[in-house]
Amino acid sequence: MISDNDLYRLAILLGSASVLLIILCHFLEVNAIEDKDNSDVRSVDENIEIKRKKKN
């Protein structure tokens, strides 16, 4: 049978590991290099310019 102390240590270990993984995930997301060559994605300024050209 697992003791209360073992459960406590396991909970602390798993909680700490999950917090570290969340921090790592956020760090990688913030520092990710964005793909500038993706032609499917346009900036807001490009969309505004395209709409202005269509109106003229």
Order of alpha helices (4+ residues) and beta strands (2+ residues): alpha-alpha
